[in-house]
């Protein structure tokens, strides 16, 4: 019998052993986690998506059933949806720009050595630890025209003609939740960008200083390129969180006045839990999910193309 013929039985026994050890056994170990994830995340997601194609109104249970794309047709002609969509862009963009700008500034400050640095770090990270509900109540008090200081300060500076209820003015009401959200979200960028700054080798700045580079040139040529991957990820994550973050708006303004602060996530909440129309709320949620997925795909594609990792 040839040598190749004698190796066949061993190879035959080794093949099932290889399949078991490398293709079956690992998945048996993680199967409890996979089942738990499916039960907690996948199943509710599928059920929620299916509601968008049904009439699920708790006040009219007999009228329920499959309606196809009727909820999306209603969405297309819903003026409140388009108003909420515009408010969502304004709410997200306004909050994100100021959060990132102040967060980057604080990260650059905390990356230097100065007296009382640990105290400043504790104060900077404090807003992130405050419950959202308490944050909204605090800023509602600050904007109160009777007992709150902000309208009186703005009037003293000449920004307002007189102290009045900013949260009750449709033209200015969105600035209240945006201000509260900026205060609440600055620590996220400060923490993440500070960690990225501390990972930049100090030798690069020393070499740039020897070559005669100004602080601004060092920031543009060294700091920003090293921060770019972290900036791309944090901006994407924070954008998604802000777009879904309706707590401050719900407590401070309730979406008013006249829907001037109503965003998609708060509109979904009120549709589902005030009107008890879970079918239409699911259609709104799918619209928001589609927009955020498209945004994430575009941002990740730009990151892959322009950012050197």
N, C-alpha and C positions, 0 to 999 in steps of 0.2 A: 504494500500500500504506500502511496506517495506521501510526502510530508504535508502537502496541502490537504490531502484527504484526512490525515490524522488530526489537523487543527479544526476541522469543521465542528465536531461536538463541543469543544470548548468555546468556540465563537458563538455557537447556538445558545449555550447556557449564559454567556456573558451578555448577549443582546437583551434578553428580558430583564436581566439584572440592571443593565444600564438604563433601560426605559423606566423601570420602577424607581431607581434612585434619583434620576435627573429630570424626569418628566411627570411623574405621578406623586411621589412621596413629598416633594416640597410643597405642592399645592394642597396636600392633605393637612400639612401643618398650618397653613394660612387660611384654610377653609372657614374656620370659625369667624375670623375677621372679615372675610369676604361676605359671608352670610349676614353678619351684623351690618356691614356697610350697605348691602343691598336692602335690608329691612329698614334702615334708618334714612337712607338717602335716595336710593334708586326707586323703591316702591312709591314713596310719597311724591317723588318727582313725576313719575309716570301717571299717577292718579291725578295730580294737579294739572298736567298737560292735557289729560283727557277731558277735564272739566271745561276747557276752552271750546270744545266742540259739542257741549251739551248745554241744556237749560237747567241750571242748578240754582234755583231761587227758593230759599227756605220758606218764604211766606206763600209760595205757590207750588207746593210739592207735587200736585197733580199735573201741573203743566210741564214737568220735567221730561227730558228725553233728548235724543240726538238731534242737533240742529245744524250740524256741519259747520260751514263758515259764516253762519249768521252773526255770531258774536264779533267776528272780525269786520264784517260789513258795517255793523253798528259802530265799531271803533273808528272806522274810516270817516264816518259822518259825525263823530262826536266832537263838538267844539271844545268841550272841557278837556278831552284827551290832548288835542293840539295845544291848548293853553298850558296844560301840565307838562307837555313835552318841551315847550319853549322855556318854561320855568325850570325844568330839570337841567337843561343846558346852562342856564344862567346860574343856578344854584351850585352846580358841580364845578363849572369853570371859575366862578368867583371865589369859591371856597378853596379850590385847589391851588390857584395862583398865589394867594396870600399865605396859605399854609406852607407851600414849598419855599417861598421867598423868605419868610420869617424863620422857618425850620432850618434852611441852609445857613442863614446868618447866625443863628444860635449855635449850630454845629461848628461853624468856623470859629466862633468865639470860645466855645468850650474846648476846642482843640488847642488852645493856647494856655499858658500858665499865668495865673493872676490870683491875687488874694481873695479868699472866699469862694473859690471855684466850686467846692463841694456843695456849699449852700445854694449857689446859683443852679447847679445841676438838679438839686432836689426841687427847687421852685419851678424850674422849667418842666420837669416831668410830672408835676403835681396835677395839671389839668387832665392828663390821661387817666389818672386814678379816680377822678371825681365821677360819680354816676351821671349818666346822661340826663336823667330826669331832674336831678339837682342842678346841673348846669343850665338847663332850660329855664327852671324857676328863677335862678339867680340872675340870668340875663334879662328875663322878663321884668324883674324888679328894677334892674339898672335902666331899662328903657321906659319905665313907668313915668309919665309926665308929672305926677303929683309928688311921689316920694322917691323917685329914681334920680340919680345925679346926671346921667348922660344927656337928656334933653336940655337941662339947664346949662351944662358945660358947652354944648354945641351952640346954644343961643348966645352965651357969653362970648364965644369966639366968632360970632357973626355967621355961622354956617346955617343956623335956623333963625327965622324971623322972631320966633317965640317958642317956648317949650311946649311941645304938643306930642300927642301919642304917635310915635313913628310907626309902631306896629299896627296902627289903625289906618295908615295912609297907604292906599294901593300902590302908589308910585315909589314908596320908600320901605314898605314892610319887609321885603325880601332881605334888606340889609341887616335886619335884626338877627334872624337865624344864621345868616352868613357870618356875621361877626362872632356869634357864639360858636359856630362850627370852626372858625379859624382858631379861636382860643383853645378849643378842645382838641384840634388835630395837629397843632404845631409840634407837640412832643413826638409824634410818630416820625416825622421827617427829621427832627433833631436827633433822635436816638439812632435811627438807621444810617443817616449820613455821617454822624459822628463816628460810628463804628467803621464806616468805609474810609473816613479820613485818617483814622488811626492805623489803618493797614497800609497807607502809602509810605514807602521807604523815605526816611529823612535825608538819605544821601542825595536823592534827586533834587531836593530844594537847596542843599549845600552846593551841589554842582552848578545849579542855575544861578545862585548868588555869586559864585566865583566867576561865571561867564558874564556877569553884569546884568542879569535879568531883573526887571522891576517886579514888585509883588503882584501887580496885575498880570504881567506876562507869565509868572510862575503859576498863577491861578488858572489862566487860560490854557497853558501848555502842559501843565502837570496835574493840577487838582481836578479840573473838569473831565479830562480823559479817563482818569482813574475812577471818578464818581459816576461816569456815564452809565455803566451797567446797573448800578444800584439805583440811579435816578429813574431809569426806564422801568424797572420792576416796581419801585415804590409809587411812581406816578400812576402806573396801570392799576395796582392794587387799591390805591387811595381813591382813584376815580370811581372804581366799581363800588367801593364802600360808601362814598359820598352819595352816589346816585341812588343807592338803596337805603340811605340813612334818613328816615323821616321822623325820628324821635323828636329832635329839636323843633322842627316845624310843627309837628302835631301838638306839642305842649305849648309853644310860644304863640302860635297864630291859628292853629287848627286848619291851615290851608287858606285862610282868609287874609284880608277882607276881599270879598268878591273874587275868590279863587286866585288872588294875585301871588300867593305863596304856595299854591297847590302844585306839588311835583308828582311824578308818576307813582312813586312808591307810596306816598300818602293817599293818592287817588285810589290805588289798589286796596289799601287798608280800609278806607271809608266805603268803597263799593262792596267789599266782602263782609265787613263787620257792622256796618250801619244800614246799608241797603240789603244786606244778606244775599247779594247776587254773586255767587261764587263762580258761575260760568263766565260772566263778563269780566270779573276780576282776574280770572285765569288768562283770558285773552289779553288783558292789559299787561299781565306779568310776562307773557310770552313776547309781547312787543318790546318790553324793557329788556328782557333776556337777550333777544336778537340784537338789539342795539349794542349792548355791552359786549356780547360775543364778537360782533363785527369790529368794535373798537379794540378789543384785546388782540384779535388776529392782526389788524393793521399795525398796532404798536409793536407787537412781537416781530413782525416782518421788518419794520423799520429798525428795530433794535438789532436784528440779525444782520442787516445790511450795513448799518452805519457804525455800530458799536463794536470795537475790537475787544473780545473777551480773552 
